[in-house]
Amino acid sequence: MDPGLAFGKVLRVVRTEAGLTQEQLALAAGVDRSFVSMVERGVNQPTIRMIFRFAAALGVAPSRLVELTEAKVLLS
């Protein structure tokens, strides 16, 4: 699986587990909701800065998002 697509799938799962909507995550991370949607669909690729902002908004370590993405890529 493409890492960008895998990250998007991970972001969606972690976001929903945190009980956040795309809008709530976007507000907490300081981005537009459409950007969150595009990342989750694998259309846009987040920078390392954005990974850190998403992680902070979700209350997880940035390394956790990368770790989950890596596992998804390797298992596909």
DSSP file (Angstrom, degrees, kcal/mol; ACC not computed):
  #  RESIDUE AA STRUCTURE BP1 BP2  ACC     N-H-->O    O-->H-N    N-H-->O    O-->H-N    TCO  KAPPA ALPHA  PHI   PSI    X-CA   Y-CA   Z-CA
    1    1 A M              0   0    0      0, 0.0    75,-0.1     0, 0.0    74,-0.0   0.000 360.0 360.0 360.0 141.6    0.0    0.0    0.0
    2    2 A D     >  -     0   0    0      1,-0.1     4,-2.6     4,-0.0     5,-0.2  -0.417 360.0-131.3 -60.8 132.8    1.2    3.5   -0.8
    3    3 A P  H  > S+     0   0    0      0, 0.0     4,-2.6     0, 0.0     5,-0.2   0.843 106.0  54.1 -58.6 -34.9    2.5    5.2    2.4
    4    4 A G  H  > S+     0   0    0      2,-0.2     4,-1.8     1,-0.2    38,-0.2   0.912 111.7  43.7 -65.7 -42.1    0.4    8.3    1.7
    5    5 A L  H  > S+     0   0    0      2,-0.2     4,-2.1     1,-0.2    -1,-0.2   0.895 113.5  52.2 -68.0 -40.6   -2.8    6.3    1.5
    6    6 A A  H  X S+     0   0    0     -4,-2.6     4,-2.4     1,-0.2    -2,-0.2   0.907 108.0  51.2 -62.6 -42.4   -1.8    4.3    4.5
    7    7 A F  H  X S+     0   0    0     -4,-2.6     4,-3.1     1,-0.2    -1,-0.2   0.918 108.6  52.2 -62.0 -41.6   -1.2    7.4    6.6
    8    8 A G  H  X S+     0   0    0     -4,-1.8     4,-2.1     1,-0.2    -1,-0.2   0.903 109.7  48.0 -60.2 -42.3   -4.6    8.7    5.6
    9    9 A K  H  X S+     0   0    0     -4,-2.1     4,-2.1     2,-0.2    -1,-0.2   0.903 113.2  48.4 -65.7 -40.7   -6.3    5.5    6.7
   10   10 A V  H  X S+     0   0    0     -4,-2.4     4,-2.8     2,-0.2     5,-0.3   0.925 109.7  52.3 -64.0 -44.8   -4.4    5.6   10.0
   11   11 A L  H  X S+     0   0    0     -4,-3.1     4,-2.6     1,-0.2    -2,-0.2   0.912 109.4  49.6 -58.8 -43.2   -5.3    9.3   10.5
   12   12 A R  H  X S+     0   0    0     -4,-2.1     4,-2.5     2,-0.2     5,-0.2   0.922 112.7  46.8 -62.8 -44.5   -9.0    8.5   10.0
   13   13 A V  H  X S+     0   0    0     -4,-2.1     4,-2.5     2,-0.2    -2,-0.2   0.943 115.1  45.0 -63.8 -48.1   -9.0    5.6   12.4
   14   14 A V  H  X S+     0   0    0     -4,-2.8     4,-1.6     1,-0.2    -1,-0.2   0.893 113.5  51.5 -64.9 -38.8   -7.1    7.5   15.1
   15   15 A R  H  <>S+     0   0    0     -4,-2.6     5,-2.3    -5,-0.3     4,-0.4   0.933 112.4  44.4 -63.0 -46.7   -9.3   10.6   14.6
   16   16 A T  H ><5S+     0   0    0     -4,-2.5     3,-1.1     1,-0.2    -2,-0.2   0.882 111.0  53.8 -68.9 -36.4  -12.5    8.6   15.0
   17   17 A E  H 3<5S+     0   0    0     -4,-2.5    -1,-0.2     1,-0.3    -2,-0.2   0.833 106.9  53.1 -63.5 -31.1  -11.2    6.7   18.0
   18   18 A A  T 3<5S-     0   0    0     -4,-1.6    -1,-0.3    -5,-0.2    -2,-0.2   0.540 116.8-119.2 -79.4  -6.7  -10.5   10.1   19.6
   19   19 A G  T < 5 +     0   0    0     -3,-1.1     2,-0.3    -4,-0.4    -3,-0.2   0.777  66.5 138.8  75.3  27.1  -14.1   11.0   18.9
   20   20 A L      < -     0   0    0     -5,-2.3    -1,-0.3    -6,-0.1     2,-0.2  -0.813  46.4-139.0-107.1 145.2  -13.2   13.9   16.7
   21   21 A T     >  -     0   0    0     -2,-0.3     4,-2.4     1,-0.1     5,-0.2  -0.465  35.6-104.2 -84.1 168.1  -14.8   15.0   13.4
   22   22 A Q  H  > S+     0   0    0      1,-0.2     4,-2.7     2,-0.2     5,-0.2   0.908 124.3  53.1 -58.1 -40.8  -12.7   16.2   10.5
   23   23 A E  H  > S+     0   0    0      2,-0.2     4,-2.5     1,-0.2    -1,-0.2   0.914 108.5  48.3 -62.0 -44.6  -13.7   19.8   11.4
   24   24 A Q  H  > S+     0   0    0      2,-0.2     4,-2.3     1,-0.2    -1,-0.2   0.910 113.3  47.1 -64.7 -42.2  -12.6   19.4   15.1
   25   25 A L  H  X S+     0   0    0     -4,-2.4     4,-2.3     2,-0.2    -2,-0.2   0.925 111.5  51.8 -63.5 -43.8   -9.3   17.9   14.1
   26   26 A A  H  X>S+     0   0    0     -4,-2.7     5,-2.5    -5,-0.2     4,-1.2   0.923 110.6  47.5 -59.4 -45.6   -8.8   20.7   11.5
   27   27 A L  H  <5S+     0   0    0     -4,-2.5     3,-0.4     1,-0.2    -1,-0.2   0.921 113.6  47.5 -61.9 -44.2   -9.5   23.4   14.1
   28   28 A A  H  <5S+     0   0    0     -4,-2.3    -1,-0.2     1,-0.2    -2,-0.2   0.828 117.0  42.9 -67.2 -31.8   -7.2   21.8   16.6
   29   29 A A  H  <5S-     0   0    0     -4,-2.3    -1,-0.2    -5,-0.2    -2,-0.2   0.537 111.5-118.5 -92.0  -8.1   -4.4   21.4   14.1
   30   30 A G  T  <5S+     0   0    0     -4,-1.2     2,-0.3    -3,-0.4    -3,-0.2   0.853  74.1 111.4  75.2  34.9   -4.8   24.8   12.5
   31   31 A V  S   <S-     0   0    0     -5,-2.5    -1,-0.3    -6,-0.2     2,-0.2  -0.821  73.1 -87.8-131.0 172.5   -5.7   23.6    9.0
   32   32 A D    >>  -     0   0    0     -2,-0.3     4,-1.4     1,-0.1     3,-0.9  -0.535  33.1-122.8 -79.3 147.8   -8.8   23.6    6.8
   33   33 A R  H 3> S+     0   0    0      1,-0.3     4,-2.3     2,-0.2     5,-0.2   0.854 112.1  60.3 -58.2 -35.8  -11.2   20.7    7.1
   34   34 A S  H 3> S+     0   0    0      1,-0.2     4,-2.4     2,-0.2    -1,-0.3   0.833 100.3  55.5 -64.6 -30.2  -10.8   20.0    3.4
   35   35 A F  H <> S+     0   0    0     -3,-0.9     4,-2.5     2,-0.2    -1,-0.2   0.928 107.0  49.4 -66.1 -44.3   -7.1   19.4    4.0
   36   36 A V  H  X S+     0   0    0     -4,-1.4     4,-2.7     1,-0.2    -2,-0.2   0.931 111.8  49.9 -58.9 -45.3   -7.9   16.8    6.6
   37   37 A S  H  X S+     0   0    0     -4,-2.3     4,-1.7     1,-0.2    -2,-0.2   0.915 110.7  48.5 -59.6 -44.9  -10.2   15.1    4.1
   38   38 A M  H  <>S+     0   0    0     -4,-2.4     5,-2.3     2,-0.2     6,-1.2   0.872 112.0  49.1 -67.1 -36.4   -7.6   15.1    1.4
   39   39 A V  H ><5S+     0   0    0     -4,-2.5     3,-1.4     4,-0.2    -2,-0.2   0.938 110.0  51.3 -66.0 -45.5   -5.0   13.6    3.7
   40   40 A E  H 3<5S+     0   0    0     -4,-2.7    -2,-0.2     1,-0.3    -1,-0.2   0.813 111.7  47.5 -62.1 -30.0   -7.4   10.9    4.8
   41   41 A R  T 3<5S-     0   0    0     -4,-1.7    -1,-0.3    -5,-0.2    -2,-0.2   0.490 115.4-115.7 -88.4  -3.6   -8.2   10.1    1.2
   42   42 A G  T < 5S+     0   0    0     -3,-1.4    -3,-0.2    -4,-0.4   -37,-0.1   0.598  85.4 116.7  80.9  10.9   -4.5   10.0    0.3
   43   43 A V  S   <S+     0   0    0     -5,-2.3     2,-0.3    -6,-0.2    -4,-0.2   0.911  75.9  37.2 -76.8 -44.3   -4.8   12.9   -2.1
   44   44 A N  S    S-     0   0    0     -6,-1.2    -2,-0.2    -9,-0.2    -1,-0.1  -0.831  76.3-141.1-108.2 147.9   -2.5   15.2   -0.1
   45   45 A Q        -     0   0    0     -2,-0.3     2,-0.1    -3,-0.0    -6,-0.1  -0.929  20.9-129.2-108.3 128.4    0.7   14.2    1.8
   46   46 A P        -     0   0    0      0, 0.0     2,-0.1     0, 0.0   -39,-0.0  -0.453  16.4-127.6 -76.5 147.8    1.3   15.8    5.1
   47   47 A T     >  -     0   0    0     -2,-0.1     4,-2.1     1,-0.1     5,-0.2  -0.371  32.9-101.7 -78.7 169.5    4.7   17.3    5.9
   48   48 A I  H  > S+     0   0    0      1,-0.2     4,-2.1     2,-0.2     5,-0.2   0.883 125.9  56.4 -60.7 -37.3    6.5   16.3    9.1
   49   49 A R  H  > S+     0   0    0      1,-0.2     4,-1.9     2,-0.2    -1,-0.2   0.905 107.5  47.9 -59.7 -42.0    5.3   19.5   10.7
   50   50 A M  H  > S+     0   0    0      2,-0.2     4,-3.0     1,-0.2     5,-0.2   0.863 106.7  56.1 -69.8 -35.2    1.7   18.5    9.9
   51   51 A I  H  X S+     0   0    0     -4,-2.1     4,-2.5     1,-0.2    -1,-0.2   0.922 109.2  47.6 -60.7 -42.3    2.2   15.1   11.3
   52   52 A F  H  X S+     0   0    0     -4,-2.1     4,-2.4     2,-0.2    -2,-0.2   0.891 112.6  48.7 -65.0 -39.5    3.3   16.7   14.6
   53   53 A R  H  X S+     0   0    0     -4,-1.9     4,-2.2     2,-0.2    -2,-0.2   0.912 112.4  47.6 -68.3 -42.0    0.3   19.0   14.5
   54   54 A F  H  X S+     0   0    0     -4,-3.0     4,-2.0     2,-0.2    -2,-0.2   0.937 112.1  50.6 -61.5 -45.8   -2.1   16.2   13.9
   55   55 A A  H  X>S+     0   0    0     -4,-2.5     5,-2.2    -5,-0.2     4,-1.2   0.920 110.3  48.7 -59.9 -45.3   -0.5   14.1   16.6
   56   56 A A  H  <5S+     0   0    0     -4,-2.4     3,-0.5     1,-0.2    -1,-0.2   0.915 111.9  49.3 -61.3 -42.9   -0.8   17.0   19.1
   57   57 A A  H  <5S+     0   0    0     -4,-2.2    -1,-0.2     1,-0.2    -2,-0.2   0.816 115.3  44.5 -65.7 -30.4   -4.4   17.5   18.2
   58   58 A L  H  <5S-     0   0    0     -4,-2.0    -1,-0.2     2,-0.2    -2,-0.2   0.562 110.2-121.1 -91.3 -10.2   -5.1   13.8   18.6
   59   59 A G  T  <5S+     0   0    0     -4,-1.2     2,-0.3    -3,-0.5    -3,-0.2   0.823  73.8 112.9  73.5  31.7   -3.2   13.4   21.9
   60   60 A V  S   <S-     0   0    0     -5,-2.2    -1,-0.3    -6,-0.2    -2,-0.2  -0.864  74.1 -94.6-127.4 164.7   -0.8   10.8   20.5
   61   61 A A    >>  -     0   0    0     -2,-0.3     4,-1.2     1,-0.1     3,-1.1  -0.560  29.0-127.7 -75.2 141.7    2.9   10.8   19.8
   62   62 A P  H 3> S+     0   0    0      0, 0.0     4,-1.9     0, 0.0     3,-0.2   0.877 111.5  60.4 -55.7 -36.2    3.9   11.6   16.2
   63   63 A S  H 3> S+     0   0    0      1,-0.2     4,-2.8     2,-0.2     5,-0.2   0.811  97.6  59.1 -62.6 -28.7    5.9    8.4   16.2
   64   64 A R  H <> S+     0   0    0     -3,-1.1     4,-2.6     2,-0.2    -1,-0.2   0.908 104.5  49.1 -66.8 -41.6    2.7    6.5   16.9
   65   65 A L  H  X S+     0   0    0     -4,-1.2     4,-1.8    -3,-0.2    -2,-0.2   0.911 114.9  44.9 -62.8 -41.5    1.1    7.8   13.7
   66   66 A V  H  X S+     0   0    0     -4,-1.9     4,-3.0     2,-0.2    -2,-0.2   0.906 112.0  52.3 -69.0 -41.4    4.2    6.8   11.7
   67   67 A E  H  X S+     0   0    0     -4,-2.8     4,-2.3     1,-0.2    -2,-0.2   0.921 110.8  46.8 -60.5 -45.5    4.4    3.4   13.4
   68   68 A L  H  X S+     0   0    0     -4,-2.6     4,-1.9     2,-0.2    -1,-0.2   0.872 113.0  50.2 -64.8 -36.9    0.8    2.6   12.6
   69   69 A T  H  X S+     0   0    0     -4,-1.8     4,-2.4    -5,-0.2    -2,-0.2   0.926 109.4  50.9 -66.3 -45.2    1.4    3.8    9.0
   70   70 A E  H  X S+     0   0    0     -4,-3.0     4,-2.6     1,-0.2     5,-0.2   0.918 109.8  50.1 -58.8 -44.3    4.5    1.6    8.7
   71   71 A A  H  X S+     0   0    0     -4,-2.3     4,-1.9     1,-0.2    -1,-0.2   0.906 110.4  49.9 -61.8 -41.5    2.6   -1.4    9.9
   72   72 A K  H  X S+     0   0    0     -4,-1.9     4,-0.7     2,-0.2    -1,-0.2   0.898 112.3  47.6 -64.4 -41.3   -0.2   -0.8    7.4
   73   73 A V  H >< S+     0   0    0     -4,-2.4     3,-0.7     1,-0.2    -2,-0.2   0.922 114.1  46.5 -65.6 -44.1    2.2   -0.5    4.5
   74   74 A L  H 3< S+     0   0    0     -4,-2.6    -1,-0.2     1,-0.2    -2,-0.2   0.789 110.9  52.4 -72.1 -27.1    4.2   -3.6    5.5
   75   75 A L  H 3<        0   0    0     -4,-1.9    -1,-0.2    -5,-0.2    -2,-0.2   0.587 360.0 360.0 -84.3  -9.7    1.0   -5.7    6.0
   76   76 A S    <<        0   0    0     -4,-0.7    -1,-0.2    -3,-0.7    -2,-0.2   0.468 360.0 360.0 -94.6 360.0   -0.5   -4.9    2.6
